[in-house]
Amino acid sequence: MTDPTPDAPEPFDEAEYRRRQRSRANLMAVLLFALALLFFFITIAKMTVLK
């Protein structure tokens, strides 16, 4: 009974928040680049096969 609030939220760690945000942004950039690359190769493949 020494801890009156066991469900209290942890203190906000801005450095950790920024690290996770940067990690998510980097992942989205890689996925977007991969999708653009995939579209590029599909377009090139369609142009060369159908001619």
A tleap script that builds the chain and sets N, CA, C and O, in Angstrom:
source leaprc.protein.ff14SB
mol = sequence {
  NMET THR ASP PRO THR PRO ASP ALA PRO GLU
  PRO PHE ASP GLU ALA GLU TYR ARG ARG ARG
  GLN ARG SER ARG ALA ASN LEU MET ALA VAL
  LEU LEU PHE ALA LEU ALA LEU LEU PHE PHE
  PHE ILE THR ILE ALA LYS MET THR VAL LEU
  CLYS
}
set mol.1.N position { 0.804 -1.198 0.000 }
set mol.1.CA position { 0.000 0.000 0.000 }
set mol.1.C position { 0.848 1.262 0.000 }
set mol.1.O position { 0.360 2.336 0.353 }
set mol.2.N position { 2.098 1.145 -0.388 }
set mol.2.CA position { 2.945 2.335 -0.426 }
set mol.2.C position { 2.742 3.127 -1.712 }
set mol.2.O position { 2.999 4.331 -1.746 }
set mol.3.N position { 2.278 2.457 -2.777 }
set mol.3.CA position { 2.068 3.141 -4.055 }
set mol.3.C position { 0.578 3.427 -4.219 }
set mol.3.O position { -0.185 2.511 -4.523 }
set mol.4.N position { 0.143 4.678 -4.024 }
set mol.4.CA position { -1.293 4.970 -4.073 }
set mol.4.C position { -1.876 4.952 -5.491 }
set mol.4.O position { -3.080 4.745 -5.642 }
set mol.5.N position { -1.071 5.160 -6.520 }
set mol.5.CA position { -1.596 5.196 -7.883 }
set mol.5.C position { -0.811 4.229 -8.771 }
set mol.5.O position { 0.119 4.652 -9.458 }
set mol.6.N position { -1.161 2.949 -8.771 }
set mol.6.CA position { -0.424 1.990 -9.603 }
set mol.6.C position { -0.696 2.160 -11.099 }
set mol.6.O position { 0.110 1.723 -11.921 }
set mol.7.N position { -1.811 2.782 -11.462 }
set mol.7.CA position { -2.168 2.968 -12.867 }
set mol.7.C position { -1.780 4.337 -13.398 }
set mol.7.O position { -2.293 4.757 -14.435 }
set mol.8.N position { -0.900 5.034 -12.723 }
set mol.8.CA position { -0.493 6.364 -13.154 }
set mol.8.C position { 0.321 6.251 -14.449 }
set mol.8.O position { 1.145 5.346 -14.582 }
set mol.9.N position { 0.098 7.156 -15.392 }
set mol.9.CA position { 0.862 7.099 -16.648 }
set mol.9.C position { 2.335 7.422 -16.417 }
set mol.9.O position { 2.700 8.155 -15.498 }
set mol.10.N position { 3.160 6.851 -17.280 }
set mol.10.CA position { 4.595 7.127 -17.177 }
set mol.10.C position { 4.864 8.560 -17.634 }
set mol.10.O position { 4.098 9.105 -18.429 }
set mol.11.N position { 5.924 9.168 -17.152 }
set mol.11.CA position { 6.250 10.526 -17.604 }
set mol.11.C position { 6.561 10.541 -19.100 }
set mol.11.O position { 7.111 9.583 -19.642 }
set mol.12.N position { 6.203 11.632 -19.750 }
set mol.12.CA position { 6.377 11.760 -21.197 }
set mol.12.C position { 7.849 11.955 -21.540 }
set mol.12.O position { 8.501 12.871 -21.038 }
set mol.13.N position { 8.359 11.088 -22.396 }
set mol.13.CA position { 9.756 11.167 -22.820 }
set mol.13.C position { 9.795 11.667 -24.261 }
set mol.13.O position { 9.564 10.902 -25.197 }
set mol.14.N position { 10.086 12.953 -24.434 }
set mol.14.CA position { 10.045 13.545 -25.769 }
set mol.14.C position { 11.116 12.983 -26.691 }
set mol.14.O position { 10.882 12.857 -27.893 }
set mol.15.N position { 12.279 12.643 -26.162 }
set mol.15.CA position { 13.351 12.084 -26.990 }
set mol.15.C position { 12.924 10.739 -27.569 }
set mol.15.O position { 13.175 10.454 -28.739 }
set mol.16.N position { 12.287 9.925 -26.756 }
set mol.16.CA position { 11.808 8.615 -27.234 }
set mol.16.C position { 10.698 8.800 -28.263 }
set mol.16.O position { 10.643 8.080 -29.260 }
set mol.17.N position { 9.810 9.769 -28.018 }
set mol.17.CA position { 8.730 10.069 -28.959 }
set mol.17.C position { 9.298 10.500 -30.306 }
set mol.17.O position { 8.833 10.036 -31.347 }
set mol.18.N position { 10.293 11.379 -30.301 }
set mol.18.CA position { 10.921 11.845 -31.543 }
set mol.18.C position { 11.639 10.708 -32.266 }
set mol.18.O position { 11.617 10.634 -33.494 }
set mol.19.N position { 12.284 9.813 -31.487 }
set mol.19.CA position { 12.992 8.682 -32.086 }
set mol.19.C position { 12.002 7.763 -32.805 }
set mol.19.O position { 12.258 7.319 -33.924 }
set mol.20.N position { 10.873 7.482 -32.153 }
set mol.20.CA position { 9.858 6.631 -32.794 }
set mol.20.C position { 9.245 7.321 -34.012 }
set mol.20.O position { 8.983 6.677 -35.028 }
set mol.21.N position { 9.021 8.618 -33.912 }
set mol.21.CA position { 8.450 9.376 -35.018 }
set mol.21.C position { 9.404 9.369 -36.219 }
set mol.21.O position { 8.970 9.195 -37.358 }
set mol.22.N position { 10.702 9.559 -35.960 }
set mol.22.CA position { 11.705 9.545 -37.024 }
set mol.22.C position { 11.806 8.152 -37.648 }
set mol.22.O position { 11.971 8.024 -38.861 }
set mol.23.N position { 11.709 7.123 -36.828 }
set mol.23.CA position { 11.765 5.752 -37.309 }
set mol.23.C position { 10.581 5.461 -38.234 }
set mol.23.O position { 10.742 4.852 -39.292 }
set mol.24.N position { 9.386 5.906 -37.819 }
set mol.24.CA position { 8.197 5.715 -38.646 }
set mol.24.C position { 8.308 6.482 -39.959 }
set mol.24.O position { 7.916 5.971 -41.008 }
set mol.25.N position { 8.832 7.683 -39.911 }
set mol.25.CA position { 8.976 8.495 -41.122 }
set mol.25.C position { 9.967 7.841 -42.081 }
set mol.25.O position { 9.744 7.833 -43.292 }
set mol.26.N position { 11.047 7.299 -41.557 }
set mol.26.CA position { 12.021 6.615 -42.409 }
set mol.26.C position { 11.416 5.369 -43.050 }
set mol.26.O position { 11.658 5.098 -44.226 }
set mol.27.N position { 10.640 4.619 -42.291 }
set mol.27.CA position { 9.986 3.435 -42.829 }
set mol.27.C position { 9.016 3.815 -43.944 }
set mol.27.O position { 8.976 3.154 -44.982 }
set mol.28.N position { 8.237 4.870 -43.740 }
set mol.28.CA position { 7.297 5.311 -44.770 }
set mol.28.C position { 8.026 5.779 -46.028 }
set mol.28.O position { 7.553 5.543 -47.140 }
set mol.29.N position { 9.169 6.436 -45.864 }
set mol.29.CA position { 9.954 6.882 -47.018 }
set mol.29.C position { 10.469 5.681 -47.813 }
set mol.29.O position { 10.422 5.683 -49.043 }
set mol.30.N position { 10.953 4.670 -47.119 }
set mol.30.CA position { 11.450 3.468 -47.802 }
set mol.30.C position { 10.310 2.757 -48.519 }
set mol.30.O position { 10.475 2.330 -49.662 }
set mol.31.N position { 9.164 2.624 -47.871 }
set mol.31.CA position { 8.026 1.961 -48.509 }
set mol.31.C position { 7.515 2.741 -49.715 }
set mol.31.O position { 7.163 2.145 -50.733 }
set mol.32.N position { 7.471 4.051 -49.613 }
set mol.32.CA position { 7.029 4.876 -50.735 }
set mol.32.C position { 7.996 4.773 -51.909 }
set mol.32.O position { 7.569 4.683 -53.060 }
set mol.33.N position { 9.290 4.785 -51.624 }
set mol.33.CA position { 10.299 4.625 -52.664 }
set mol.33.C position { 10.179 3.252 -53.320 }
set mol.33.O position { 10.275 3.143 -54.542 }
set mol.34.N position { 9.971 2.206 -52.524 }
set mol.34.CA position { 9.830 0.854 -53.075 }
set mol.34.C position { 8.591 0.754 -53.964 }
set mol.34.O position { 8.632 0.102 -55.008 }
set mol.35.N position { 7.502 1.385 -53.566 }
set mol.35.CA position { 6.284 1.373 -54.366 }
set mol.35.C position { 6.497 2.109 -55.690 }
set mol.35.O position { 6.055 1.643 -56.739 }
set mol.36.N position { 7.168 3.250 -55.641 }
set mol.36.CA position { 7.455 3.998 -56.871 }
set mol.36.C position { 8.354 3.180 -57.788 }
set mol.36.O position { 8.148 3.167 -59.002 }
set mol.37.N position { 9.339 2.502 -57.229 }
set mol.37.CA position { 10.237 1.655 -58.010 }
set mol.37.C position { 9.467 0.492 -58.642 }
set mol.37.O position { 9.701 0.143 -59.799 }
set mol.38.N position { 8.562 -0.098 -57.887 }
set mol.38.CA position { 7.737 -1.186 -58.412 }
set mol.38.C position { 6.884 -0.705 -59.581 }
set mol.38.O position { 6.812 -1.376 -60.610 }
set mol.39.N position { 6.239 0.451 -59.432 }
set mol.39.CA position { 5.439 1.005 -60.522 }
set mol.39.C position { 6.299 1.286 -61.750 }
set mol.39.O position { 5.870 1.043 -62.878 }
set mol.40.N position { 7.505 1.794 -61.536 }
set mol.40.CA position { 8.419 2.080 -62.638 }
set mol.40.C position { 8.753 0.801 -63.403 }
set mol.40.O position { 8.675 0.775 -64.632 }
set mol.41.N position { 9.122 -0.254 -62.686 }
set mol.41.CA position { 9.493 -1.503 -63.357 }
set mol.41.C position { 8.303 -2.173 -64.032 }
set mol.41.O position { 8.457 -2.786 -65.088 }
set mol.42.N position { 7.121 -2.064 -63.434 }
set mol.42.CA position { 5.922 -2.611 -64.084 }
set mol.42.C position { 5.651 -1.862 -65.378 }
set mol.42.O position { 5.318 -2.476 -66.391 }
set mol.43.N position { 5.791 -0.543 -65.357 }
set mol.43.CA position { 5.569 0.259 -66.565 }
set mol.43.C position { 6.576 -0.100 -67.648 }
set mol.43.O position { 6.198 -0.265 -68.808 }
set mol.44.N position { 7.836 -0.223 -67.295 }
set mol.44.CA position { 8.863 -0.594 -68.270 }
set mol.44.C position { 8.585 -1.984 -68.831 }
set mol.44.O position { 8.727 -2.203 -70.034 }
set mol.45.N position { 8.192 -2.926 -67.972 }
set mol.45.CA position { 7.906 -4.290 -68.428 }
set mol.45.C position { 6.729 -4.305 -69.389 }
set mol.45.O position { 6.761 -5.020 -70.391 }
set mol.46.N position { 5.686 -3.525 -69.103 }
set mol.46.CA position { 4.535 -3.478 -69.993 }
set mol.46.C position { 4.894 -2.857 -71.342 }
set mol.46.O position { 4.395 -3.293 -72.380 }
set mol.47.N position { 5.748 -1.855 -71.330 }
set mol.47.CA position { 6.151 -1.197 -72.577 }
set mol.47.C position { 6.992 -2.131 -73.446 }
set mol.47.O position { 6.858 -2.105 -74.670 }
set mol.48.N position { 7.839 -2.940 -72.856 }
set mol.48.CA position { 8.715 -3.805 -73.652 }
set mol.48.C position { 8.024 -5.071 -74.088 }
set mol.48.O position { 8.353 -5.582 -75.159 }
set mol.49.N position { 7.090 -5.611 -73.335 }
set mol.49.CA position { 6.437 -6.880 -73.668 }
set mol.49.C position { 5.388 -6.682 -74.744 }
set mol.49.O position { 5.265 -7.532 -75.625 }
set mol.50.N position { 4.627 -5.598 -74.711 }
set mol.50.CA position { 3.505 -5.416 -75.614 }
set mol.50.C position { 3.872 -4.864 -76.984 }
set mol.50.O position { 3.004 -4.779 -77.853 }
set mol.51.N position { 5.109 -4.492 -77.203 }
set mol.51.CA position { 5.467 -3.917 -78.504 }
set mol.51.C position { 5.755 -4.952 -79.534 }
set mol.51.O position { 6.069 -4.616 -80.676 }
savepdb mol mol.pdb
quit
